[in-house]
Structures are given as C-alpha cells and as structure tokens.
Amino acid sequence: MKLYRDEAIVLRTHKLGEADRIVTLLTRNHGQVRAVAKGVRRTSSKFGARLEPFAVVDVQLYAGRTLDVITQVDTLAPHGRALWADYGLYTTATAMAETAERLTEVPGEPATQQYLLLAGALRALAERRHPATLVLDSYLLRALAVAGWAPSFDECARCSAPGPHRAFSAPVGGAVCTGCRPPGAAAPAPETVALLGALLAGEWAGAEASEDKHRREASGLVAVYTQWHLERQLRSLRHVERA
C-alpha cells in the first residue's frame, strides 16, 4: 500500500465495528478521502480526539483498495472545541461541512480551493470574527462560485444587462432584468442584493452594516440557490439558527 501525508479537515465520522471509525476528510491535495481510523473509540487511543468534525489536521494514511487507513494524526487547528460548545456555531459548521462534502464527491479529485475556503470559514466561525449567518452565506456563495456556479448580482445572469436588477432566479443564475425575469422569480430588496454581492466578494464592512431583515432575506435566497445547484436538500441547513 502507498503511504502519503496531507493536511485535512474532518468533515464527518461514523462508527465502524466496536472500536473503529470511518472518517470523511477534505484534504488539501488529494480531494475528499474516506479512511478508517482503527481503535479510535477505545479510551487508550492516542489520536481519537484529534479526529473530531471540523478539526484541521496533519494526517498520514495508507492508500487501500476501498478505504484508506489513518496511521498518524497531528492537530493543526482544533476548531471543534469552540464550535461544539455553541449550538449555533455547531449547526453552521455542520452545514458548511455537508456542503463541502457534496461539492467534492469525486474521490481523489484535487479540490485545493474548496479546502482553503472551508478552512478559512471554519477559522472565522470558531474565532467569531463575523456573525455566523454571514459567514455561512458567504461560504456557500463562494464555494458554489469555485464549483462553477458563481451567482450574478451586478448584471443580468441571462443577458448581462448592467444592474442593479430587482428580480432573482436561482435556476437562471442570480439577478435578472425585467425582460429576462422568469415566472416565480423572487423580488428582493435592493439592500438584500447589495448584501449578497458583498458576501460573495468578502466585503465584510458592507455585509456587517446590513440590517437583520435583509440578512434573513439574503439567507433564504442563498439556501434556495445552493440547494438548486446541488440538486438536493442540505439536511443540516434546516437546523441552522438564523439572525
């Protein structure tokens, strides 16, 4: 078997047998990896506590036929400690981890940008740099952009007519002009559209100056946009505490 080492974020874990766990990792250089951590549920395990969801780790693995095997783990950033202690932060981090897992489903396909984006979002969340709902929505928009589904907020997503526009359609790809507006398109407030653009660009001063009602409206549009392009529901998103 081939031995390799990488930085990774623990996305989720589940039990295997009496003492082992299967760990889903998003690695910096090898994409998504599913691996067995043997004996980590025993009290004598040396690195069981290091493989909790949201932790950033330096991990050594053997490449197996179906599942790799974790042989060594060192903690780089124990975000799980801060995130597990707060229900709001925990549910937000869970939604981000689920999204990352969905966007990197092809095993072994490099996803360095997705890794760096998630690592930065988890750090911002754990250190409470910005309101959790803004961190989540910014992460979702930017993760989708990296995956090739960047929403348009400054011009019409269909005809490229310059904005601002007053309609939003997830299937079309974002803001749409009057002529391109499809039936059922949302009509968000101009402040909400401005907030969405700030979140996509990472302009935190503008995003944090927004009002709660516009944050709630933006969150609804981000959720619809995300689940439309992922073509499935995000189970964890319904549990997130919104502003």
Residue pairs with C-beta under 8 A, 6 or more apart in sequence:
1 62
1 63
1 64
1 69
2 62
2 63
3 60
3 61
3 62
3 63
3 71
4 30
4 60
4 61
4 63
5 58
5 59
5 60
5 61
6 27
6 28
6 29
6 30
6 33
6 58
6 59
6 61
7 27
7 28
7 29
7 56
7 57
7 58
7 59
7 76
7 115
8 25
8 26
8 27
8 28
8 33
8 56
8 57
8 58
8 59
9 25
9 26
9 54
9 55
9 56
9 57
9 97
9 100
9 115
9 118
9 119
9 122
10 23
10 24
10 25
10 51
10 52
10 53
10 54
10 55
10 57
10 80
11 24
11 25
11 26
11 32
11 53
11 97
11 98
11 100
11 101
12 23
12 24
12 53
12 97
12 98
12 101
13 21
13 22
13 23
13 24
13 37
13 51
13 52
13 53
14 21
14 22
15 21
15 22
15 41
16 22
16 36
18 41
19 38
19 39
19 40
19 41
19 42
20 36
20 37
20 38
20 39
20 40
20 41
21 36
21 37
21 40
21 41
21 48
21 51
22 34
22 35
22 36
22 37
22 67
23 34
23 35
23 36
23 37
23 51
23 70
24 32
24 33
24 34
24 101
25 32
25 33
25 34
25 35
25 59
26 32
26 33
26 100
26 101
26 104
26 111
26 114
26 115
26 118
27 33
27 59
27 115
28 112
28 115
28 116
29 110
29 112
30 108
30 110
31 104
31 106
31 107
31 108
31 109
31 110
31 111
32 101
32 104
32 105
32 106
32 107
32 108
32 109
32 111
33 61
33 68
33 107
33 108
34 67
34 68
34 107
35 59
35 61
35 67
35 68
35 69
35 70
36 64
36 67
36 68
36 69
36 70
37 47
37 48
37 51
37 70
37 73
38 69
38 70
39 45
39 48
40 47
40 48
40 51
41 48
42 48
47 70
47 72
47 73
50 57
50 73
50 74
50 75
50 78
51 57
51 70
51 73
52 80
52 84
53 80
53 93
53 94
53 97
54 79
54 80
54 83
54 84
54 93
54 97
54 122
54 126
55 75
55 77
55 78
55 79
55 80
56 75
56 76
56 77
56 79
56 119
56 122
57 73
57 74
57 75
57 76
58 73
58 74
58 75
58 76
59 70
59 72
59 73
59 74
60 70
60 71
60 72
60 73
61 68
61 69
61 70
61 71
62 68
62 69
62 71
77 119
77 122
77 123
77 126
79 93
79 122
79 123
79 125
79 126
82 89
82 126
82 127
83 89
83 90
83 93
83 122
83 125
83 126
84 90
87 241
88 132
88 240
88 241
89 125
89 126
89 128
89 132
91 236
91 239
91 240
91 241
92 125
92 132
92 133
92 135
92 136
92 240
92 241
93 122
93 125
94 236
94 239
95 136
95 140
95 234
95 236
95 237
95 239
95 240
96 118
96 121
96 122
96 125
96 136
96 139
96 140
97 118
97 236
98 234
98 235
98 236
98 237
99 139
99 140
99 143
99 226
99 230
99 234
100 114
100 118
100 143
102 230
102 232
102 234
103 111
103 114
103 143
103 144
103 146
103 147
103 230
104 111
104 114
113 146
114 143
114 146
114 147
117 139
117 142
117 143
117 146
118 139
118 143
121 135
121 136
121 138
121 139
123 129
124 130
124 135
125 132
125 135
129 135
130 204
130 207
130 208
131 208
131 215
131 243
132 241
133 215
133 219
133 240
133 241
133 242
133 243
134 199
134 204
134 207
134 208
134 215
136 219
136 240
137 196
137 199
137 218
137 219
137 222
138 199
138 200
138 202
138 207
140 222
140 223
140 225
140 226
141 151
141 196
141 199
141 200
141 222
141 225
142 200
142 202
144 150
144 151
144 225
144 226
144 229
145 151
145 200
147 229
149 173
149 229
150 200
151 157
151 173
151 174
151 175
151 196
151 200
151 225
152 173
152 174
152 175
153 163
153 174
153 175
153 193
153 196
153 197
153 200
154 162
154 163
154 164
154 175
154 197
155 161
155 162
155 163
155 165
155 175
156 163
156 165
156 175
156 176
156 177
156 180
157 169
157 172
157 173
157 174
157 175
157 176
157 180
158 172
158 173
158 176
158 177
158 180
159 177
159 179
159 180
161 177
161 179
161 180
163 175
163 177
163 193
164 175
164 190
164 193
164 194
165 175
165 176
165 177
165 178
165 193
166 178
166 187
166 188
166 190
166 193
167 175
167 176
167 177
167 178
167 181
167 185
167 186
167 187
168 174
168 175
168 176
168 185
168 186
168 187
168 188
168 193
168 221
169 176
169 181
169 182
169 184
169 185
169 186
170 221
170 224
170 225
170 228
170 229
171 182
171 228
172 180
172 182
172 185
174 225
175 193
176 182
176 185
186 221
186 224
188 196
188 217
188 218
188 221
189 214
189 217
191 210
191 211
191 214
192 214
192 217
192 218
192 221
194 206
194 210
195 206
195 207
195 210
195 214
195 215
195 218
196 218
196 221
196 222
197 203
198 204
198 206
198 207
198 210
199 207
199 218
199 222
210 218
212 243
215 242
215 243
216 242
216 243
219 242
219 243
223 234
223 237
226 234
226 237
227 233
227 234
227 237
